[in-house]
Amino acid sequence: MMKNTTCHLPNGLTFNVSPVFGGVTFKSADFNVQQNSTFPPGWTIIINTEKTQVEEAGHDRDQDERYTRFTTPTLNRDSLYISYIVNPPSSDFRPVISPTRHIAMMLWATLWWYFHEPQPDLHVDTAASSVNPHKGRPKGEWRINIKREGIFKGRNLLQKLERMGLIATEDSSVGLQPIETRDSSSWSNMFVSRRSFWQLDPRLFLFTLTPRGAPSSPTYQSRSASPTRDGLPSVAALSLAPTEATFHTANLAPFTSAGPFTSGSHLPTYFPPAPTQYTSTDGIRHPIRPKPPHQGEVFYVRYIPSLQQWLSFRVPYVPMVKPDGSRPGTPISSAVTGIEQHLTENICSDVDTLHRWMNVPRVEAMWAEGGPKSAQEKFLIDNLTSRHKFPVIGCWDGKPFGYFEIYWVKEDRLGRLLDHVDNYDRGIHLLVGEQEFRGAHRVAVWLSALVHHCFLSDMRTESVILEPRVDNLKLINYLQEAGFYKEGEVSFPHKQSAIMRIKREYWEGPGI
């Protein structure tokens, strides 16, 4: 039977998933705890699996007999639809403004659970491939079919979901029916592939219900760990900071979830990239880049079932220097619990953390950025003020484990050494500073998560590039296992680098 009985959404909310007759029910684990920030209380899906030709041999293909109950994912024989929605009390929440977005949100959460289930065998068995050993046979695309049943029978609903990019069909014709009907055959073969699902930004679909009597704007306008003019985090910011903490202490009443999904209007928080405009840097013509997240802001967060930990990425925080040259202290609200205080202190000591990491011999051997704390402070400030890259701190359950840089390749020095670079290709620099968080499995997860962010942040990004030193064979091996391929080598003044690239079209999804 299904492996995952708990569904951890990236906005910190949790659903208990349990089998019911013919399907699966989703029930919010947060509804009674945080009624001011929740999904619908629950919903039920009908999910089943089409029998194979071998299983159907000798039987008539009656519609009801074509399917069996779902136990574990198959390559492309699973189908689902939403059959029932549990609506919250009308006395507590305002009616949903957009029923379509409401349904899309539930379908997206259902797919989030489904694509966390064990991956099926991707090899395709056909008459032509039967002559080859199993591992040498062609691979197919992991898909789940969306049936036009239950809630999905609503007029124009599947059409709207298709235009949102959530579902797709290979039939791209207009069709012969002038208007859509409930039994319209042109919308009967819809599906979602794993590859496309993981390239959808969750902020397109995740939002919260609006409680009655809710203020028109959030109590605190500042995001987590937003510095004030004198360089001190505001009291409001500290009560919310850092964002990672809200995902692990969401059941504590004093804390409000603040992060990439937080919206005072209770609407989706996704905004599409701006139209391309051009500028030049050192003679290189390239698009004007959007501003990255601000200091201390968490821009990616996801629960990793295999490690039972939250992975998050945020921008480092460097306290401002006062006019007298001193640095402000870090006032901690008395209302902050132990874990929040620990995490807040981490955000306000990123220079100290980076100083410690950069002076580890194995890190110094690759980065050559060791030395006194002032050296790492200047290093961070230089990267925070760069126009084509920004620094990143990776965290497991809020504890920093590594330092990364995400950059635009076109105007980077690497771009000058490559034969061809697209306008929106991204590059990554990386290091793991904490010994306890090293290991092949963790690398596979956070590396794929960085690629995931690059593909989510701009749909025009078609590839991600790393340029490890050619003798860093361990990292090169990790990259190849993650789907990167070696495109060649380039010579910098200080090192010989392997060019490792992964393309969007071949990327399957992040490690889970």
C-alpha positions as CSV (number, residue, x, y, z in Angstrom):
1,M,0.0,0.0,0.0
2,M,1.0,3.6,-0.2
3,K,4.3,4.6,1.6
4,N,3.6,8.1,2.7
5,T,0.8,8.7,5.2
6,T,1.8,12.3,6.0
7,C,2.1,15.0,3.4
8,H,4.4,17.9,4.3
9,L,3.7,20.9,2.0
10,P,6.5,23.4,1.4
11,N,4.5,26.2,3.2
12,G,4.9,24.2,6.4
13,L,1.4,22.7,6.5
14,T,0.8,19.0,7.1
15,F,-1.9,16.6,5.9
16,N,-2.6,13.1,7.2
17,V,-3.2,10.8,4.3
18,S,-5.2,7.6,4.8
19,P,-6.9,5.1,2.4
20,V,-10.6,4.9,2.1
21,F,-12.8,2.7,0.0
22,G,-11.7,3.3,-3.6
23,G,-9.4,6.2,-2.8
24,V,-7.4,8.3,-0.4
25,T,-8.5,11.1,2.0
26,F,-6.4,14.1,3.0
27,K,-7.1,15.6,6.4
28,S,-5.4,18.7,7.7
29,A,-3.2,18.2,10.8
30,D,-3.1,22.0,11.4
31,F,-6.7,23.0,11.0
32,N,-7.6,22.9,14.7
33,V,-4.3,24.4,15.7
34,Q,-4.0,27.3,13.3
35,Q,-7.4,28.2,11.9
36,N,-6.1,31.5,10.7
37,S,-3.6,29.9,8.3
38,T,-4.7,26.7,6.7
39,F,-5.9,24.8,3.6
40,P,-9.4,23.4,3.5
41,P,-9.9,20.9,6.3
42,G,-9.6,18.0,3.8
43,W,-10.7,16.3,0.6
44,T,-11.0,12.8,-0.9
45,I,-9.6,11.5,-4.2
46,I,-10.4,8.4,-6.1
47,I,-7.2,6.8,-7.4
48,N,-6.9,3.5,-9.2
49,T,-4.6,1.7,-11.6
50,E,-5.4,0.4,-15.0
51,K,-4.7,-3.3,-15.4
52,T,-2.0,-4.5,-17.7
53,Q,-2.8,-6.4,-20.9
54,V,-1.6,-9.6,-19.2
55,E,-4.1,-9.1,-16.3
56,E,-6.9,-8.4,-18.8
57,A,-6.2,-11.4,-20.9
58,G,-9.4,-13.5,-21.3
59,H,-11.7,-10.7,-19.9
60,D,-13.9,-8.2,-21.6
61,R,-12.8,-4.6,-21.2
62,D,-15.7,-3.5,-19.1
63,Q,-15.1,0.0,-17.8
64,D,-15.3,-1.0,-14.2
65,E,-13.1,-4.1,-14.7
66,R,-10.3,-2.2,-16.4
67,Y,-9.1,-0.8,-13.1
68,T,-7.8,-2.1,-9.8
69,R,-7.2,-0.3,-6.5
70,F,-4.0,1.8,-6.2
71,T,-1.2,0.3,-4.1
72,T,2.0,1.8,-5.5
73,P,2.7,4.1,-8.5
74,T,3.0,2.7,-12.0
75,L,4.7,4.4,-15.0
76,N,1.5,5.6,-16.6
77,R,-1.4,3.5,-15.6
78,D,-2.6,5.4,-12.5
79,S,-5.6,7.8,-12.7
80,L,-7.2,10.1,-10.1
81,Y,-9.9,12.7,-9.6
82,I,-11.2,14.6,-6.6
83,S,-14.5,13.2,-5.5
84,Y,-15.3,15.2,-2.3
85,I,-14.2,18.4,-0.6
86,V,-14.6,19.2,3.1
87,N,-15.3,22.9,3.3
88,P,-14.6,24.9,6.6
89,P,-17.4,26.4,8.6
90,S,-18.8,29.5,6.8
91,S,-18.9,31.2,10.2
92,D,-15.1,31.1,10.4
93,F,-13.9,31.6,6.9
94,R,-15.0,33.8,4.0
95,P,-16.2,32.0,0.8
96,V,-13.5,31.1,-1.7
97,I,-13.1,33.9,-4.2
98,S,-11.9,31.6,-7.0
99,P,-13.2,28.0,-6.9
100,T,-10.9,27.0,-9.7
101,R,-7.8,28.1,-7.8
102,H,-9.2,26.3,-4.7
103,I,-9.5,23.1,-6.7
104,A,-6.1,23.6,-8.4
105,M,-4.5,24.0,-4.9
106,M,-6.0,20.7,-3.8
107,L,-4.9,18.9,-7.0
108,W,-1.4,20.3,-6.6
109,A,-1.1,19.1,-3.0
110,T,-2.4,15.7,-4.1
111,L,0.3,15.5,-6.8
112,W,2.9,16.6,-4.3
113,W,2.0,13.6,-2.2
114,Y,1.8,11.3,-5.2
115,F,5.2,12.2,-6.6
116,H,6.7,11.6,-3.2
117,E,5.6,7.9,-3.5
118,P,8.3,5.4,-4.6
119,Q,9.3,5.8,-8.2
120,P,8.1,3.1,-10.5
121,D,10.3,1.2,-12.9
122,L,10.8,3.6,-15.8
123,H,11.8,0.9,-18.4
124,V,9.2,0.3,-21.1
125,D,8.4,-3.3,-22.1
126,T,7.4,-3.6,-25.7
127,A,7.8,-6.2,-28.4
128,A,10.7,-4.3,-29.9
129,S,12.5,-3.9,-26.6
130,S,12.0,-7.5,-25.5
131,V,15.1,-8.6,-27.3
132,N,17.3,-6.4,-24.9
133,P,18.1,-7.0,-21.3
134,H,15.8,-5.1,-18.9
135,K,18.4,-2.3,-18.0
136,G,19.0,-1.7,-21.7
137,R,15.4,-1.1,-22.6
138,P,14.0,2.4,-23.3
139,K,12.7,4.6,-20.5
140,G,9.3,6.2,-20.4
141,E,7.9,9.3,-18.6
142,W,6.3,8.9,-15.2
143,R,2.7,10.2,-15.6
144,I,-0.5,10.1,-13.7
145,N,-3.8,10.5,-15.6
146,I,-6.5,13.0,-14.6
147,K,-10.0,11.6,-15.1
148,R,-12.9,13.8,-16.0
149,E,-15.0,12.6,-13.1
150,G,-16.2,13.9,-9.7
151,I,-15.3,17.6,-9.1
152,F,-13.4,17.7,-12.5
153,K,-16.7,17.4,-14.4
154,G,-17.2,21.1,-13.8
155,R,-17.6,23.1,-17.0
156,N,-14.3,24.6,-18.3
157,L,-12.5,23.4,-15.2
158,L,-10.0,21.1,-16.9
159,Q,-9.5,23.8,-19.5
160,K,-8.6,26.3,-16.8
161,L,-6.3,23.8,-15.1
162,E,-4.6,23.1,-18.4
163,R,-4.1,26.9,-19.0
164,M,-2.5,27.1,-15.5
165,G,0.0,24.6,-16.7
166,L,-1.0,22.1,-14.0
167,I,-2.3,19.4,-16.4
168,A,-1.6,18.6,-20.1
169,T,-2.7,16.6,-23.0
170,E,-1.0,15.4,-26.2
171,D,-4.1,16.4,-28.2
172,S,-3.3,20.0,-29.1
173,S,-6.1,20.3,-31.7
174,V,-9.1,22.7,-31.4
175,G,-11.5,19.7,-31.6
176,L,-14.9,19.5,-33.4
177,Q,-17.2,20.4,-30.5
178,P,-18.0,24.2,-30.6
179,I,-18.4,24.5,-26.9
180,E,-17.3,22.3,-24.0
181,T,-19.8,19.9,-22.5
182,R,-19.6,17.7,-19.4
183,D,-18.9,14.7,-21.6
184,S,-16.5,16.5,-23.9
185,S,-14.1,13.9,-25.3
186,S,-11.4,16.6,-26.1
187,W,-10.6,16.9,-22.4
188,S,-10.7,13.2,-21.6
189,N,-7.0,12.4,-21.9
190,M,-5.3,14.7,-19.4
191,F,-2.2,13.9,-17.5
192,V,0.5,15.3,-15.2
193,S,4.1,14.2,-15.6
194,R,6.6,14.1,-12.8
195,R,9.1,16.2,-14.9
196,S,6.6,19.0,-15.5
197,F,5.2,18.9,-11.9
198,W,8.6,19.7,-10.3
199,Q,9.0,22.6,-12.7
200,L,5.9,24.3,-11.4
201,D,6.5,27.0,-8.8
202,P,4.5,26.0,-5.7
203,R,3.7,29.7,-5.1
204,L,1.4,29.5,-8.1
205,F,-1.0,27.2,-6.3
206,L,-0.5,27.5,-2.5
207,F,-2.5,30.1,-0.6
208,T,-4.6,30.2,2.5
209,L,-8.3,30.7,3.3
210,T,-9.3,34.1,4.6
211,P,-10.7,34.0,8.1
212,R,-13.7,36.3,8.8
213,G,-12.6,39.5,10.5
214,A,-9.1,39.1,9.2
215,P,-7.2,42.4,8.7
216,S,-6.6,43.6,5.2
217,S,-2.8,43.5,5.7
218,P,-0.5,41.4,7.8
219,T,0.3,42.5,11.4
220,Y,4.0,42.7,10.5
221,Q,5.0,44.1,7.2
222,S,8.7,43.1,7.5
223,R,9.8,39.7,6.4
224,S,11.8,37.5,8.7
225,A,15.1,39.0,9.8
226,S,14.6,42.2,7.8
227,P,17.2,44.7,9.1
228,T,16.0,48.1,10.2
229,R,17.8,51.3,9.3
230,D,20.1,51.1,12.3
231,G,21.0,47.5,11.4
232,L,19.0,46.0,14.3
233,P,16.3,43.5,13.4
234,S,13.0,44.9,14.5
235,V,11.0,43.4,17.3
236,A,8.4,42.3,14.7
237,A,11.1,40.7,12.6
238,L,12.6,38.9,15.5
239,S,9.2,37.5,16.5
240,L,8.9,36.0,13.1
241,A,12.6,35.3,12.4
242,P,14.1,33.2,11.0
243,T,11.6,31.9,8.5
244,E,12.9,28.3,9.0
245,A,11.7,28.4,12.6
246,T,8.1,28.9,11.6
247,F,8.1,25.6,9.7
248,H,9.2,23.7,12.8
249,T,7.2,25.5,15.4
250,A,4.1,26.2,13.5
251,N,2.0,24.8,16.3
252,L,3.1,27.5,18.7
253,A,0.5,30.3,18.8
254,P,2.9,33.3,19.1
255,F,4.5,32.6,15.7
256,T,3.1,33.3,12.3
257,S,4.3,31.4,9.2
258,A,6.4,33.9,7.3
259,G,8.3,33.0,4.2
260,P,8.0,32.6,0.4
261,F,4.3,31.6,0.8
262,T,3.2,34.2,3.3
263,S,0.5,36.6,2.0
264,G,-1.6,39.1,3.9
265,S,-4.1,38.9,1.1
266,H,-4.3,35.1,1.3
267,L,-3.6,34.9,-2.4
268,P,-0.8,33.0,-4.3
269,T,2.5,34.7,-4.0
270,Y,4.0,33.9,-7.4
271,F,4.9,36.7,-9.8
272,P,6.2,35.9,-13.3
273,P,9.6,37.2,-14.4
274,A,9.6,40.6,-16.1
275,P,10.0,41.0,-19.9
276,T,13.6,40.9,-21.0
277,Q,15.5,44.2,-21.1
278,Y,19.2,44.4,-21.9
279,T,22.2,46.1,-20.5
280,S,26.0,45.6,-20.7
281,T,28.6,44.6,-18.2
282,D,32.3,44.8,-19.2
283,G,31.3,44.7,-22.8
284,I,29.0,41.7,-22.4
285,R,25.3,42.3,-23.5
286,H,22.9,40.5,-21.1
287,P,19.4,40.8,-19.7
288,I,18.8,43.1,-16.8
289,R,18.6,40.8,-13.8
290,P,15.9,40.8,-11.1
291,K,16.9,41.6,-7.6
292,P,17.6,38.5,-5.5
293,P,16.0,37.8,-2.1
294,H,17.0,40.2,0.6
295,Q,19.3,39.5,3.5
296,G,18.0,36.9,5.9
297,E,15.1,35.9,3.5
298,V,14.3,32.2,3.1
299,F,13.6,31.7,-0.6
300,Y,13.3,27.9,-0.7
301,V,12.1,25.4,1.8
302,R,11.0,21.7,1.4
303,Y,10.6,18.7,3.8
304,I,12.8,15.8,2.9
305,P,11.1,12.5,3.9
306,S,14.2,10.3,3.5
307,L,16.0,12.4,6.1
308,Q,13.0,13.6,8.1
309,Q,14.3,17.1,8.1
310,W,13.5,20.4,6.5
311,L,15.9,21.8,3.9
312,S,16.0,25.5,3.4
313,F,18.1,28.1,1.6
314,R,18.3,31.7,2.7
315,V,20.5,34.8,2.0
316,P,23.2,35.5,4.6
317,Y,22.7,38.3,7.1
318,V,25.5,40.7,7.8
319,P,24.7,43.3,10.5
320,M,25.3,46.9,9.6
321,V,28.2,48.8,11.1
322,K,27.3,51.7,13.4
323,P,29.0,55.1,12.9
324,D,31.3,54.5,15.8
325,G,32.6,51.3,14.2
326,S,30.8,49.0,16.6
327,R,28.4,46.3,15.7
328,P,24.9,46.1,17.1
329,G,24.0,43.4,19.5
330,T,21.2,40.9,18.9
331,P,18.2,41.6,21.1
332,I,16.1,38.4,21.5
333,S,12.5,38.8,22.4
334,S,11.5,37.1,25.7
335,A,8.7,35.4,23.8
336,V,11.1,33.5,21.5
337,T,11.5,29.9,22.4
338,G,14.8,28.0,22.6
339,I,14.8,26.8,19.0
340,E,13.8,30.2,17.6
341,Q,16.5,31.9,19.7
342,H,19.0,29.4,18.4
343,L,18.0,29.9,14.8
344,T,17.8,33.7,15.2
345,E,21.3,33.8,16.6
346,N,22.5,31.7,13.6
347,I,21.1,34.3,11.2
348,C,22.9,37.1,13.0
349,S,26.3,35.3,13.0
350,D,26.7,34.3,9.4
351,V,30.1,36.0,9.2
352,D,31.3,33.9,12.2
353,T,29.9,30.8,10.6
354,L,31.6,31.5,7.3
355,H,34.9,32.4,9.1
356,R,34.9,29.0,10.7
357,W,34.0,27.1,7.5
358,M,36.6,28.9,5.3
359,N,39.4,28.0,7.7
360,V,38.6,24.3,7.6
361,P,41.6,22.8,5.7
362,R,39.6,20.9,3.1
363,V,37.5,24.1,2.4
364,E,40.6,26.3,2.3
365,A,42.2,24.0,-0.2
366,M,39.4,24.5,-2.7
367,W,38.2,28.1,-1.9
368,A,41.4,29.8,-0.7
369,E,39.2,32.3,1.3
370,G,40.6,31.6,4.8
371,G,42.2,34.1,7.2
372,P,40.8,36.5,9.7
373,K,37.1,37.2,10.1
374,S,37.5,40.6,8.3
375,A,38.4,38.6,5.2
376,Q,35.1,36.6,5.2
377,E,33.1,39.7,6.1
378,K,34.5,41.5,3.0
379,F,33.9,38.3,1.0
380,L,30.2,38.3,2.0
381,I,29.8,42.0,1.4
382,D,31.3,41.7,-2.1
383,N,28.8,39.0,-2.9
384,L,25.9,40.8,-1.4
385,T,26.6,43.8,-3.6
386,S,27.3,41.8,-6.8
387,R,24.8,42.4,-9.6
388,H,25.1,39.0,-11.2
389,K,25.2,36.6,-8.2
390,F,24.1,36.3,-4.6
391,P,25.3,34.3,-1.6
392,V,23.2,31.5,0.0
393,I,23.2,29.7,3.3
394,G,21.8,26.1,3.3
395,C,20.1,24.9,6.5
396,W,18.9,21.5,7.8
397,D,16.1,22.1,10.3
398,G,17.3,25.7,10.5
399,K,21.0,24.8,11.3
400,P,23.4,26.2,8.7
401,F,25.4,23.5,6.9
402,G,26.9,25.0,3.8
403,Y,27.6,28.1,1.7
404,F,26.6,28.5,-2.0
405,E,26.5,31.2,-4.7
406,I,24.0,31.3,-7.5
407,Y,25.0,33.4,-10.5
408,W,24.1,34.3,-14.0
409,V,26.7,32.7,-16.3
410,K,26.3,35.1,-19.2
411,E,28.1,38.0,-17.5
412,D,30.3,35.9,-15.2
413,R,33.9,35.3,-16.0
414,L,32.9,31.7,-16.9
415,G,30.7,32.9,-19.7
416,R,33.7,34.4,-21.5
417,L,35.3,31.0,-21.6
418,L,32.4,29.0,-23.0
419,D,31.5,28.7,-26.7
420,H,27.8,29.2,-26.1
421,V,25.8,30.6,-23.1
422,D,22.1,31.3,-23.1
423,N,20.8,34.5,-21.6
424,Y,19.3,32.8,-18.5
425,D,21.8,30.0,-17.8
426,R,22.6,29.8,-14.1
427,G,25.8,28.7,-12.3
428,I,26.4,27.4,-8.7
429,H,29.4,27.5,-6.4
430,L,29.2,25.4,-3.3
431,L,30.8,24.2,-0.1
432,V,29.7,22.1,2.9
433,G,31.1,23.5,6.1
434,E,29.6,21.2,8.8
435,Q,31.1,17.8,9.0
436,E,27.9,16.2,10.4
437,F,26.0,17.2,7.3
438,R,28.4,15.6,4.7
439,G,27.5,12.4,2.9
440,A,26.4,11.3,-0.6
441,H,22.7,11.2,0.2
442,R,22.6,14.7,1.6
443,V,24.6,16.0,-1.4
444,A,22.1,14.5,-3.8
445,V,19.2,16.2,-2.0
446,W,20.6,19.7,-1.6
447,L,22.3,19.7,-5.0
448,S,19.1,18.8,-6.7
449,A,17.3,21.4,-4.6
450,L,19.6,24.2,-5.8
451,V,18.9,23.1,-9.4
452,H,15.2,23.0,-8.6
453,H,15.3,26.6,-7.4
454,C,17.2,27.7,-10.5
455,F,14.5,26.1,-12.8
456,L,11.7,27.5,-10.7
457,S,12.9,31.1,-10.4
458,D,12.9,31.7,-14.2
459,M,11.2,29.4,-16.7
460,R,13.7,30.7,-19.3
461,T,16.6,29.0,-17.5
462,E,17.4,26.0,-19.7
463,S,20.5,24.8,-18.0
464,V,22.6,25.0,-14.8
465,I,26.4,24.8,-14.8
466,L,29.1,24.0,-12.3
467,E,32.8,24.3,-12.9
468,P,34.6,22.2,-10.3
469,R,38.4,21.9,-10.4
470,V,39.3,18.9,-12.5
471,D,41.0,17.1,-9.6
472,N,37.8,17.4,-7.4
473,L,36.8,13.9,-8.6
474,K,34.4,13.3,-5.7
475,L,32.3,16.4,-6.6
476,I,32.4,15.6,-10.3
477,N,31.1,12.1,-9.5
478,Y,28.3,13.5,-7.3
479,L,27.3,15.8,-10.2
480,Q,27.2,13.0,-12.7
481,E,25.0,10.9,-10.3
482,A,22.7,14.0,-10.1
483,G,22.3,14.1,-13.9
484,F,25.1,16.5,-14.9
485,Y,27.3,15.7,-17.8
486,K,30.8,16.9,-18.6
487,E,30.8,19.3,-21.5
488,G,34.5,20.0,-21.6
489,E,37.2,21.9,-19.7
490,V,38.2,25.5,-19.4
491,S,41.3,27.2,-18.1
492,F,41.0,30.0,-15.5
493,P,44.2,31.8,-14.4
494,H,44.1,29.9,-11.0
495,K,42.6,26.5,-12.0
496,Q,41.6,24.0,-14.7
497,S,37.9,23.4,-14.4
498,A,35.5,20.7,-15.7
499,I,32.3,22.2,-17.2
500,M,29.4,20.2,-15.8
501,R,26.0,21.0,-17.1
502,I,22.4,19.8,-16.5
503,K,19.6,20.7,-18.9
504,R,16.0,21.4,-18.0
505,E,14.7,18.9,-20.5
506,Y,16.5,16.0,-18.9
507,W,16.0,17.0,-15.3
508,E,13.5,14.6,-13.6
509,G,13.0,16.3,-10.2
510,P,14.6,17.1,-6.9
511,G,15.8,14.4,-4.4
512,I,13.3,13.5,-1.8
